[in-house]
Structures are given as structure tokens and as C-alpha cells.
Amino acid sequence: MQKKIIDKELEYEIKNTRVIYDKSIYENGNNALELDMKFDKSLPIAAEINIRTNILDTSMEDIAKFLTDAHKAFINNGCYFKKYELSADNDGILVMVDGVTPEDIESGDLVNLLQKAKDYEDDIVAEKESEKKDYKERITVFIKDNNSKGE
């Protein structure tokens, strides 16, 4: 269903989509969900979506436009997701974006948020089990271009 919405309303080649529910829903014995079931937008359970596509431009503007367009298409079709994840690959370029919320998209500042996430450098290289860092949920952006010379 999600793939059809994007294919129908947007001009992107979508490889596949996956809806993900928090594992605590399964662990708490919720019988509304079954393994490999089709997405049911009527379920009152918060879901996340993973979209795999080919993307031609890896600029933050194009990534933001893609996520914004996808979000609008889903909303227009009654599908609500608490988080968006995008993975794209094309001609040796890999793009992975995770942790984008509807609030991020609707803020009007998504390009800036994506750029900050791309530029973010974690100053902790390794953590000992007893010294785990408080992890604040945030957007993550990873772009790898295997075609670049000298990197």
C-alpha cells in the first residue's frame, strides 16, 4: 500500500517500503499484529516507515523534498507514521537517513536539520558497558560516494 501511494503521487522510483512497529508491541502480546502482515492504516498503533529508492541528487534539499513529498502523500491517504527512514543507492552512491519525524518535516527547517545531522560528529569513539552515553534520539544522515576520488 505505501509503495503504491508513493508510486502514484510522486515521481520517484521506489524499490520497496517497510512499515515497522516497536518490538514492545509484540512483546506485550498485542494480537493485532502478525509477522509479514500487510500494512493496516486503521490500526491505532504508532508505526515507522522505511523507504528504499534510487535518488539522483544527494543534496539535503532533494532529500528534504523527497521526505516532505512522501509525508504529504501518506497524510493525504490517511497513513500516519511517527518516524521516517530513507535508504537510497544509485551508481555507487549510498544515502541513509534515519530518525526524521513528522514534526521535523513540518517545521519548515528540514534542510537545516538534515545538514546538521550530516555534519554531526560523535566525540565518543567507544563506550564501556558501564559508561553508556545518554543517547538522545536524533536524525542521522550518512552519505557514501564510492565514485569520489581521493577520499
Secondary structure as UniProt FT lines:
FT   HELIX           2..9
FT   STRAND          14..21
FT   HELIX           23..27
FT   TURN            28..29
FT   TURN            31..32
FT   TURN            35..36
FT   TURN            41..42
FT   STRAND          47..53
FT   HELIX           60..76
FT   TURN            77..78
FT   STRAND          83..90
FT   TURN            91..92
FT   STRAND          93..100
FT   HELIX           102..106
FT   TURN            107..108
FT   HELIX           110..119
FT   HELIX           129..131
FT   STRAND          140..145
FT   TURN            146..147
//
